[in-house]
Amino acid sequence: MTDDNPEPPAGVEYRDIAGERRLATRGESVYGEPTDGEWRAWNPDRSKLGAMLESGMDTGLEGGETVLYLGAASGTTVSHVADFAGPTYAVEFAPRPTRDLLSVVDSRPRLFPLLKDARKPETYAHVVEADVDVIVQDVATRGQARVALENRRFLAAGGRLLLAIKARSEDVTRDPDAVFEDVLAELEVEREGEREGEREGEREGGYEVLETARLDEYHVDHLGVVARPR
Ligand SMILES: C[S@@+](CC[C@H](N)C(=O)[O-])C[C@H]1O[C@@H](n2cnc3c(N)ncnc32)[C@H](O)[C@@H]1O
């Protein structure tokens, strides 16, 4: 954290917890993180979004937003998000972590877990409200740009994509910077509609990348990206 960092969203604060100044949200403990009884430390080493905030990226988060979270795993990060956001849809395709995610939901009535594949948004389009304010994506899989483009349909015109790109998930052998360049280029591309159900000539707009930052201090070979739909 530096003095120049943007203000954290409402519901996210720096607090003295266990003798340290820690980014924190208010909610029930989930992954053994230290608390002061009310606020829980948000560990940036365990969370790409936490690392993006600690790195001073301008996420545009204000608190209270509707969020679509892709790659929720057992809920480490999405539990913090649900502590300060509005309705939060958490997509995860692996059954085991999703089971753990269910226990996170008990004390978070605005968190909705979905055992779904983020590459198939049509399978949860009937549940997720249109025009979410924010998509957070941390899927650590090949085709990370594709996942962001496929889910762009849910994002409000003025919304934000907060994406963590893991270079090794795209290609373990390539230089991470080259991988990031390719993923960003794909994100920014606009392509004629090719999706099933999309009308001929309908545009699937890409994203405009607003900011990027390497998150290596917390997550090796990861790039944090803030983008908005074109
Ligand atoms: C790095 S972990 C996510 C960690 C989590 N975001 C956190 O900070 O608490 C990546 C997760 O994405 C999930 N994932 C990968 N591909 C996916 C897909 N196509 N649809 C849904 N989840 C996917 C994996 O099962 C894994 O749990």
The ligand as an SDF file (V2000), in Angstrom:
LIG
                    3D

 27 29  0  0  0  0  0  0  0  0999 V2000
   -6.8170  -19.9900   -9.0670 C   0  0  0  0  0  0  0  0  0  0  0  0
   -8.2770  -20.8530   -8.6690 S   0  0  0  0  0  0  0  0  0  0  0  0
   -9.3500  -19.5850   -8.0950 C   0  0  0  0  0  0  0  0  0  0  0  0
   -9.0420  -19.0360   -6.7340 C   0  0  0  0  0  0  0  0  0  0  0  0
  -10.1370  -18.0960   -6.2850 C   0  0  0  0  0  0  0  0  0  0  0  0
  -10.4540  -17.1230   -7.3050 N   0  0  0  0  0  0  0  0  0  0  0  0
   -9.7910  -17.3460   -5.0220 C   0  0  0  0  0  0  0  0  0  0  0  0
   -9.0380  -16.3720   -5.0870 O   0  0  0  0  0  0  0  0  0  0  0  0
  -10.3040  -17.7070   -3.9640 O   0  0  0  0  0  0  0  0  0  0  0  0
   -8.9790  -21.1270  -10.2520 C   0  0  0  0  0  0  0  0  0  0  0  0
  -10.3460  -21.8190  -10.1730 C   0  0  0  0  0  0  0  0  0  0  0  0
  -10.9610  -21.6920  -11.4370 O   0  0  0  0  0  0  0  0  0  0  0  0
  -11.7080  -22.8660  -11.6580 C   0  0  0  0  0  0  0  0  0  0  0  0
  -11.9800  -22.9580  -13.0930 N   0  0  0  0  0  0  0  0  0  0  0  0
  -11.0960  -23.1900  -14.0970 C   0  0  0  0  0  0  0  0  0  0  0  0
  -11.7200  -23.2150  -15.2790 N   0  0  0  0  0  0  0  0  0  0  0  0
  -13.0310  -22.9740  -15.0180 C   0  0  0  0  0  0  0  0  0  0  0  0
  -14.1780  -22.8820  -15.8410 C   0  0  0  0  0  0  0  0  0  0  0  0
  -14.1010  -23.0320  -17.1560 N   0  0  0  0  0  0  0  0  0  0  0  0
  -15.3590  -22.6430  -15.2430 N   0  0  0  0  0  0  0  0  0  0  0  0
  -15.4530  -22.4850  -13.8940 C   0  0  0  0  0  0  0  0  0  0  0  0
  -14.3960  -22.5780  -13.0680 N   0  0  0  0  0  0  0  0  0  0  0  0
  -13.2030  -22.8220  -13.6320 C   0  0  0  0  0  0  0  0  0  0  0  0
  -10.8300  -23.9670  -11.1030 C   0  0  0  0  0  0  0  0  0  0  0  0
  -11.5780  -25.1350  -10.8210 O   0  0  0  0  0  0  0  0  0  0  0  0
  -10.2690  -23.3120   -9.8560 C   0  0  0  0  0  0  0  0  0  0  0  0
  -11.0470  -23.5940   -8.7250 O   0  0  0  0  0  0  0  0  0  0  0  0
  1  2  1  0
  2  3  1  0
  2 10  1  0
  3  4  1  0
  4  5  1  0
  5  6  1  0
  5  7  1  0
  7  8  2  0
  7  9  1  0
 10 11  1  0
 11 12  1  0
 11 26  1  0
 12 13  1  0
 13 14  1  0
 13 24  1  0
 14 15  1  0
 14 23  1  0
 15 16  2  0
 16 17  1  0
 17 18  1  0
 17 23  2  0
 18 19  1  0
 18 20  2  0
 20 21  1  0
 21 22  2  0
 22 23  1  0
 24 25  1  0
 24 26  1  0
 26 27  1  0
M  CHG  2   2   1   9  -1
M  END
$$$$
